[in-house]
Amino acid sequence: MSYFKRHVFFCCNQRDNGEACCADRGAVAMQKYAKDRVKKLGASGPGNVRINKSGCLDRCEEGPVLVVYPDAVWYTYVDQSDIDEIIERHVIGGEVVERLRI
C-alpha cells in the first residue's frame, strides 16, 4: 500500500533564460492554495493526500502543470476554480477531470 492515497506534484520551476516556466504562470501560489485547501477539507496526511512542489517536470510549454500519482494523470490549470475541481473530483473523488487533462 502506498503511503499516500494520492500524491500531487506542482511544477514550480523558475527559468532564468526567458523560456516558458510554470513559476511565471502562478504555480507557486496555486500549490500553496491546493495544500491549504486539502488540509481544510481534512484530506491531507498519511493514507490520504500530499501536495508538493516539484522542480521542472519538463512540460512547461503546456503549463502550468501538475501531476497526480499514482494515477499518472497530468493537468494544466488557470485559476483556483480549476484547482478546486481537480482536488474535489480527482484527488479526493477519483474521477479524472478530462477538460483539464494534458
DSSP file (Angstrom, degrees, kcal/mol; ACC not computed):
  #  RESIDUE AA STRUCTURE BP1 BP2  ACC     N-H-->O    O-->H-N    N-H-->O    O-->H-N    TCO  KAPPA ALPHA  PHI   PSI    X-CA   Y-CA   Z-CA
    1    1 A M              0   0    0      0, 0.0     2,-0.1     0, 0.0     4,-0.1   0.000 360.0 360.0 360.0 138.1    0.0    0.0    0.0
    2    2 A S        -     0   0    0      1,-0.1    45,-0.1     2,-0.1     4,-0.0  -0.368 360.0-126.2 -69.7 149.6    1.2    3.5   -0.9
    3    3 A Y  S    S+     0   0    0      1,-0.1    44,-3.3    43,-0.1     2,-0.4   0.870  99.8  35.4 -64.7 -37.1    2.0    5.9    2.0
    4    4 A F  S    S-     0   0    0     42,-0.2    45,-0.2    43,-0.2     3,-0.2  -0.929  73.6-141.0-116.4 143.4   -0.4    8.4    0.4
    5    5 A K  S    S+     0   0    0     43,-1.8     2,-0.3    -2,-0.4    44,-0.2   0.928  95.2   6.0 -64.1 -45.0   -3.6    7.6   -1.5
    6    6 A R  E     -a   49   0A   0     42,-1.9    44,-1.8    64,-0.1     2,-0.5  -0.998  66.4-161.2-141.2 141.3   -2.7   10.4   -4.0
    7    7 A H  E     -aB  50  69A   0     62,-3.4    62,-3.0    -2,-0.3     2,-0.5  -0.986  11.4-160.4-124.7 120.2    0.5   12.5   -4.3
    8    8 A V  E     -aB  51  68A   0     42,-3.0    44,-3.2    -2,-0.5     2,-0.5  -0.890   2.5-164.7-110.1 126.6    0.2   15.7   -6.3
    9    9 A F  E     -aB  52  67A   0     58,-2.6    58,-2.1    -2,-0.5     2,-0.6  -0.948   2.9-160.5-113.4 121.5    3.3   17.4   -7.7
   10   10 A F  E     -aB  53  66A   0     42,-2.7    44,-2.3    -2,-0.5     2,-0.5  -0.884  22.5-127.4 -97.1 122.4    3.1   21.0   -8.9
   11   11 A C  E     +a   54   0A   0     54,-2.0    54,-0.2    -2,-0.6    44,-0.2  -0.592  34.3 170.6 -66.0 121.0    5.8   22.1  -11.2
   12   12 A C        +     0   0    0     42,-2.7    -1,-0.1    -2,-0.5    44,-0.1  -0.030  19.3 153.6-120.6  26.9    7.2   25.3   -9.6
   13   13 A N        -     0   0    0     42,-0.3    10,-2.3     1,-0.1     2,-0.5  -0.301  29.4-158.1 -63.0 137.7   10.2   25.6  -11.9
   14   14 A Q        -     0   0    0      9,-0.1     2,-0.4     8,-0.1    42,-0.1  -0.978   5.5-160.9-118.0 118.8   11.7   29.0  -12.5
   15   15 A R        -     0   0    0     -2,-0.5     3,-0.4     4,-0.3     6,-0.1  -0.824  10.2-163.4-100.4 139.1   13.8   29.5  -15.6
   16   16 A D  S    S+     0   0    0     -2,-0.4    -1,-0.1     1,-0.2    -2,-0.0   0.523  78.7  72.9 -95.5  -7.8   16.2   32.4  -15.8
   17   17 A N  S    S-     0   0    0      3,-0.1    -1,-0.2     2,-0.1     3,-0.1   0.315 111.3-103.5 -94.7   9.6   16.7   32.4  -19.6
   18   18 A G  S    S+     0   0    0     -3,-0.4     3,-0.1     1,-0.3    -2,-0.1   0.383  76.5 135.7  87.7  -4.9   13.3   33.7  -20.5
   19   19 A E        -     0   0    0      1,-0.1    -1,-0.3     0, 0.0    -4,-0.3  -0.356  68.5 -80.1 -72.4 158.2   11.8   30.4  -21.6
   20   20 A A        +     0   0    0     -3,-0.1     2,-0.3    -6,-0.1    -1,-0.1  -0.279  58.1 172.4 -57.0 138.6    8.3   29.4  -20.5
   21   21 A C    >   -     0   0    0     39,-0.1     3,-0.5    -3,-0.1     4,-0.3  -0.994  41.7-123.9-150.6 152.7    8.1   28.1  -17.0
   22   22 A C  G > >S+     0   0    0     -2,-0.3     5,-1.7     1,-0.2     3,-1.6   0.843 106.9  62.9 -65.9 -34.9    5.4   27.2  -14.6
   23   23 A A  G > 5S+     0   0    0    -10,-2.3     3,-1.2     1,-0.3     5,-0.3   0.861  99.4  55.2 -60.3 -35.0    6.5   29.6  -11.8
   24   24 A D  G < 5S+     0   0    0     -3,-0.5    -1,-0.3   -11,-0.3    -2,-0.2   0.596 104.4  57.0 -72.5  -9.3    5.9   32.5  -14.2
   25   25 A R  G < 5S-     0   0    0     -3,-1.6    -1,-0.3    -4,-0.3    -2,-0.2   0.064 127.2 -91.0-111.2  22.6    2.3   31.3  -14.6
   26   26 A G  T <>5S+     0   0    0     -3,-1.2     4,-2.1     3,-0.0    -3,-0.2   0.630  78.8 139.6  87.3  14.3    1.3   31.3  -10.9
   27   27 A A  H  >< +     0   0    0     -5,-1.7     4,-2.4     1,-0.2     5,-0.2   0.862  68.7  54.3 -63.1 -37.8    2.3   27.7  -10.0
   28   28 A V  H  > S+     0   0    0     -5,-0.3     4,-2.0     1,-0.2    -1,-0.2   0.933 111.5  44.4 -64.6 -45.2    3.8   28.6   -6.6
   29   29 A A  H  > S+     0   0    0      1,-0.2     4,-2.4     2,-0.2    -1,-0.2   0.889 114.0  50.5 -65.6 -38.9    0.7   30.4   -5.4
   30   30 A M  H  X S+     0   0    0     -4,-2.1     4,-2.6     2,-0.2    -2,-0.2   0.858 108.2  52.6 -69.6 -34.5   -1.6   27.6   -6.7
   31   31 A Q  H  X S+     0   0    0     -4,-2.4     4,-2.5     2,-0.2    -1,-0.2   0.929 111.3  46.8 -64.7 -44.4    0.5   24.9   -5.0
   32   32 A K  H  X S+     0   0    0     -4,-2.0     4,-2.5     2,-0.2     5,-0.2   0.924 112.5  50.2 -62.8 -43.7    0.1   26.7   -1.7
   33   33 A Y  H  X S+     0   0    0     -4,-2.4     4,-2.6     1,-0.2    -2,-0.2   0.932 111.4  48.3 -59.1 -46.4   -3.6   27.2   -2.3
   34   34 A A  H  X S+     0   0    0     -4,-2.6     4,-2.6     2,-0.2     5,-0.2   0.907 110.9  50.6 -62.2 -43.0   -4.0   23.4   -3.1
   35   35 A K  H  X S+     0   0    0     -4,-2.5     4,-1.9     1,-0.2    -1,-0.2   0.930 113.7  44.5 -61.3 -46.1   -2.1   22.4    0.0
   36   36 A D  H  X S+     0   0    0     -4,-2.5     4,-2.5     2,-0.2    -2,-0.2   0.887 112.9  52.3 -64.7 -39.5   -4.2   24.7    2.2
   37   37 A R  H  X S+     0   0    0     -4,-2.6     4,-2.0    -5,-0.2    -2,-0.2   0.915 108.5  49.2 -64.7 -44.4   -7.4   23.5    0.5
   38   38 A V  H  <>S+     0   0    0     -4,-2.6     5,-2.5     1,-0.2     6,-0.4   0.899 112.5  48.8 -63.3 -40.7   -6.6   19.8    1.1
   39   39 A K  H ><5S+     0   0    0     -4,-1.9     3,-1.6    -5,-0.2    -2,-0.2   0.931 109.6  51.8 -62.2 -45.2   -5.9   20.5    4.7
   40   40 A K  H 3<5S+     0   0    0     -4,-2.5    -2,-0.2     1,-0.3    -1,-0.2   0.846 108.2  52.1 -61.1 -34.3   -9.1   22.5    5.1
   41   41 A L  T 3<5S-     0   0    0     -4,-2.0    -1,-0.3    -5,-0.2    -2,-0.2   0.491 114.2-119.9 -80.3  -2.8  -11.0   19.5    3.6
   42   42 A G  T < 5S+     0   0    0     -3,-1.6    -3,-0.2    -4,-0.3    -2,-0.1   0.766  82.0 116.7  71.8  25.9   -9.4   17.2    6.1
   43   43 A A      < +     0   0    0     -5,-2.5     6,-1.8    -6,-0.2     2,-0.2   0.235  43.5 103.5-111.2  13.0   -7.8   15.1    3.3
   44   44 A S  B     +c   49   0A   0     -6,-0.4     6,-0.2     4,-0.2    -9,-0.0  -0.606  54.4  40.9 -97.7 157.5   -4.1   15.6    4.0
   45   45 A G  S >  S-     0   0    0      4,-1.9     3,-2.2    -2,-0.2     0, 0.0  -0.350  93.5 -11.7 107.1 176.7   -1.6   13.3    5.6
   46   46 A P  T 3  S+     0   0    0      0, 0.0   -42,-0.2     0, 0.0     3,-0.1  -0.170 129.8  16.6 -52.5 136.1   -0.6    9.7    5.6
   47   47 A G  T 3  S+     0   0    0    -44,-3.3   -43,-0.2     1,-0.2   -45,-0.1   0.409 129.3  54.1  80.1  -2.5   -3.1    7.4    3.9
   48   48 A N  S <  S-     0   0    0     -3,-2.2   -42,-1.9   -45,-0.3   -43,-1.8   0.149 102.4 -31.5-127.2-119.3   -4.7   10.4    2.3
   49   49 A V  E     -ac   6  44A   0     -6,-1.8    -4,-1.9   -44,-0.2     2,-0.4  -0.892  37.7-168.3-121.7 143.0   -3.3   13.2    0.1
   50   50 A R  E     -a    7   0A   0    -44,-1.8   -42,-3.0    -2,-0.4     2,-0.5  -0.999   7.4-159.4-127.4 131.7    0.1   15.0   -0.1
   51   51 A I  E     +a    8   0A   0     -2,-0.4     2,-0.3   -44,-0.2   -42,-0.2  -0.957  21.6 176.2-111.3 123.0    0.6   18.2   -2.1
   52   52 A N  E     -a    9   0A   0    -44,-3.2   -42,-2.7    -2,-0.5     2,-0.3  -0.900  31.1-122.7-128.1 154.3    4.2   19.0   -3.1
   53   53 A K  E     -a   10   0A   0     -2,-0.3     2,-0.3   -44,-0.2   -42,-0.2  -0.639  33.6-164.0 -81.5 151.3    6.3   21.5   -5.1
   54   54 A S  E     -a   11   0A   0    -44,-2.3   -42,-2.7    -2,-0.3     3,-0.1  -0.955  17.9-123.6-133.4 154.9    8.4   20.0   -7.8
   55   55 A G  S    S-     0   0    0     -2,-0.3   -42,-0.3     1,-0.2   -43,-0.2   0.023  75.3 -29.0 -72.7-163.1   11.3   21.1   -9.9
   56   56 A C        -     0   0    0      1,-0.2    -1,-0.2   -44,-0.1   -35,-0.0  -0.283  48.9-172.3 -59.0 128.7   11.0   21.0  -13.6
   57   57 A L        -     0   0    0     -3,-0.1    -1,-0.2     8,-0.0     9,-0.0   0.283  44.8-118.4-101.1   5.7    8.6   18.3  -14.9
   58   58 A D  S    S+     0   0    0      1,-0.1    -2,-0.1     3,-0.0     3,-0.0   0.752  94.4  91.8  65.5  29.8    9.7   19.1  -18.5
   59   59 A R    >   +     0   0    0      1,-0.0     3,-2.1     6,-0.0     4,-0.2  -0.008  38.7 129.7-134.6  29.2    6.2   20.1  -19.7
   60   60 A C  G >   +     0   0    0      1,-0.3     3,-1.9     2,-0.2   -39,-0.1   0.793  65.0  66.6 -59.3 -30.3    6.4   23.9  -19.0
   61   61 A E  G 3  S+     0   0    0      1,-0.3    -1,-0.3   -41,-0.1   -40,-0.1   0.719 106.9  42.6 -65.5 -17.7    5.3   24.7  -22.5
   62   62 A E  G <  S-     0   0    0     -3,-2.1    -1,-0.3   -42,-0.1    -2,-0.2   0.290 115.2-164.8-101.8   7.2    1.9   23.2  -21.6
   63   63 A G    <   +     0   0    0     -3,-1.9     2,-0.2    -4,-0.2    13,-0.1  -0.033  49.6  43.2 -83.3 173.8    1.9   24.9  -18.2
   64   64 A P  S    S+     0   0    0      0, 0.0    13,-0.8     0, 0.0     2,-0.3   0.445  80.9 178.7 -72.7 153.4    1.3   25.5  -15.6
   65   65 A V  E     + D   0  76A   0    -54,-0.2   -54,-2.0    11,-0.2     2,-0.3  -0.897  21.8 179.6-128.8 155.6    1.2   21.8  -14.9
   66   66 A L  E     -BD  10  75A   0      9,-1.9     9,-2.9    -2,-0.3     2,-0.4  -0.963  14.6-148.4-142.8 159.0    0.7   19.3  -12.1
   67   67 A V  E     -BD   9  74A   0    -58,-2.1   -58,-2.6    -2,-0.3     2,-0.6  -0.993   5.7-146.8-132.3 140.1    0.7   15.5  -12.0
   68   68 A V  E  >> -BD   8  73A   0      5,-2.6     5,-1.7    -2,-0.4     4,-1.2  -0.922  29.5-127.5-108.7 120.3   -1.4   13.2   -9.7
   69   69 A Y  E  45S+B    7   0A   0    -62,-3.0   -62,-3.4    -2,-0.6    -2,-0.0  -0.867  80.6  22.6-111.6 150.2    0.2    9.9   -8.6
   70   70 A P  T  45S+     0   0    0      0, 0.0    -1,-0.3     0, 0.0   -64,-0.1  -0.981 125.8  55.5 -86.5   6.2   -0.2    7.0   -8.5
   71   71 A D  T  45S-     0   0    0      2,-0.1    -2,-0.3     1,-0.1   -65,-0.0   0.705  91.6-142.4 -72.8 -19.9   -2.7    7.7  -11.4
   72   72 A A  T  <5 +     0   0    0     -4,-1.2     2,-0.5     1,-0.2    -3,-0.2   0.892  43.7 155.4  56.8  43.0    0.0    9.5  -13.5
   73   73 A V  E   < -D   68   0A   0     -5,-1.7    -5,-2.6    28,-0.0     2,-0.4  -0.899  30.3-151.8-104.5 127.0   -2.6   12.0  -14.7
   74   74 A W  E     -D   67   0A   0     -2,-0.5    28,-2.3    -7,-0.2     2,-0.3  -0.787  15.8-176.9-100.7 138.7   -1.3   15.3  -15.9
   75   75 A Y  E     -DE  66 101A   0     -9,-2.9    -9,-1.9    -2,-0.4     2,-0.3  -0.930  18.8-156.7-130.9 155.4   -3.2   18.6  -15.7
   76   76 A T  E     -D   65   0A   0     24,-2.2     2,-0.3    -2,-0.3   -11,-0.2  -0.832  21.8-173.6-115.6 166.1   -3.0   22.2  -16.6
   77   77 A Y        -     0   0    0    -13,-0.8     3,-0.1    -2,-0.3    -2,-0.0  -0.977  26.6-161.0-156.2 161.9   -5.0   24.9  -14.8
   78   78 A V  S    S-     0   0    0      1,-0.3     2,-0.2    -2,-0.3    -1,-0.1   0.713  70.3  -8.7-115.1 -41.1   -5.8   28.6  -15.0
   79   79 A D  S >> S-     0   0    0    -49,-0.0     4,-1.8     1,-0.0     3,-0.5  -0.802  81.3 -74.2-150.3-175.4   -7.1   29.5  -11.5
   80   80 A Q  H 3> S+     0   0    0      1,-0.2     4,-2.9    -2,-0.2     5,-0.2   0.815 122.3  61.4 -61.6 -31.7   -8.3   28.4   -8.1
   81   81 A S  H 3> S+     0   0    0      2,-0.2     4,-2.0     1,-0.2    -1,-0.2   0.897 104.6  47.9 -63.4 -39.7  -11.6   27.2   -9.5
   82   82 A D  H <> S+     0   0    0     -3,-0.5     4,-2.4     2,-0.2    -2,-0.2   0.909 112.1  49.8 -64.9 -42.0   -9.6   24.7  -11.7
   83   83 A I  H  X S+     0   0    0     -4,-1.8     4,-2.7     1,-0.2    -2,-0.2   0.917 109.2  51.9 -63.6 -43.1   -7.6   23.6   -8.7
   84   84 A D  H  X S+     0   0    0     -4,-2.9     4,-3.0     1,-0.2     5,-0.3   0.919 110.3  49.1 -57.9 -44.1  -10.8   23.1   -6.7
   85   85 A E  H  X>S+     0   0    0     -4,-2.0     4,-2.5     1,-0.2     5,-0.6   0.914 111.8  47.8 -64.4 -43.0  -12.2   20.9   -9.4
   86   86 A I  I  X>S+     0   0    0     -4,-2.4     5,-2.4     3,-0.2     4,-1.6   0.926 116.0  45.1 -63.0 -44.4   -9.1   18.8   -9.6
   87   87 A I  I  <>S+     0   0    0     -4,-2.7     5,-2.5     3,-0.2     6,-0.5   0.964 119.4  39.1 -63.9 -53.0   -8.9   18.4   -5.9
   88   88 A E  I  <>S+     0   0    0     -4,-3.0     5,-0.8    -5,-0.2    -2,-0.2   0.921 126.0  33.0 -68.5 -45.0  -12.6   17.6   -5.4
   89   89 A R  I  <5S+     0   0    0     -4,-2.5     6,-3.2    -5,-0.3    -3,-0.2   0.920 135.1  14.3 -81.6 -43.7  -13.2   15.4   -8.4
   90   90 A H  I  X<S+     0   0    0     -4,-1.6     4,-2.0    -5,-0.6    -3,-0.2   0.919 124.8  44.9 -98.6 -58.1   -9.9   13.6   -8.9
   91   91 A V  I  4<S+     0   0    0     -5,-2.4    -3,-0.2     1,-0.2    -4,-0.2   0.887 135.1  16.5 -60.4 -41.1   -7.6   13.9   -5.9
   92   92 A I  I  4<S+     0   0    0     -5,-2.5    -1,-0.2    -6,-0.3    -4,-0.2   0.848 135.8  38.5 -95.3 -44.8  -10.4   13.1   -3.4
   93   93 A G  T  4<S-     0   0    0     -5,-0.8    -3,-0.2    -6,-0.5    -2,-0.2   0.654  94.4-129.3 -87.9 -16.2  -13.1   11.6   -5.6
   94   94 A G     <  +     0   0    0     -4,-2.0     2,-0.6     1,-0.2    -4,-0.3   0.534  64.3 127.8  83.3   5.2  -11.0    9.6   -8.0
   95   95 A E        -     0   0    0     -6,-3.2    -1,-0.2    -7,-0.1    -2,-0.1  -0.867  59.4-126.8-101.6 122.3  -12.7   11.0  -11.2
   96   96 A V        -     0   0    0     -2,-0.6     2,-1.2    -6,-0.1     3,-0.1  -0.429  14.7-133.5 -65.8 136.4  -10.3   12.3  -13.9
   97   97 A V    >>  -     0   0    0      1,-0.2     3,-1.5    -2,-0.1     4,-0.7  -0.761  23.9-172.9 -93.1  91.4  -11.1   15.9  -14.9
   98   98 A E  G >4 S+     0   0    0     -2,-1.2     3,-0.8     1,-0.3    -1,-0.2   0.813  75.4  62.9 -59.4 -35.8  -10.9   15.4  -18.7
   99   99 A R  G 34 S+     0   0    0      1,-0.2    -1,-0.3    -3,-0.1    -2,-0.0   0.743 112.6  36.5 -66.6 -20.8  -11.3   19.1  -19.6
  100  100 A L  G <4 S+     0   0    0     -3,-1.5   -24,-2.2   -18,-0.1    -1,-0.2   0.449  92.2 115.0-106.8  -3.5   -8.0   20.0  -17.8
  101  101 A R  B <<   E   75   0A   0     -3,-0.8   -26,-0.3    -4,-0.7   -28,-0.0  -0.399 360.0 360.0 -71.6 140.9   -6.1   16.8  -18.7
  102  102 A I              0   0    0    -28,-2.3   -27,-0.2    -2,-0.1    -1,-0.1   0.338 360.0 360.0-121.8 360.0   -3.0   17.1  -20.8
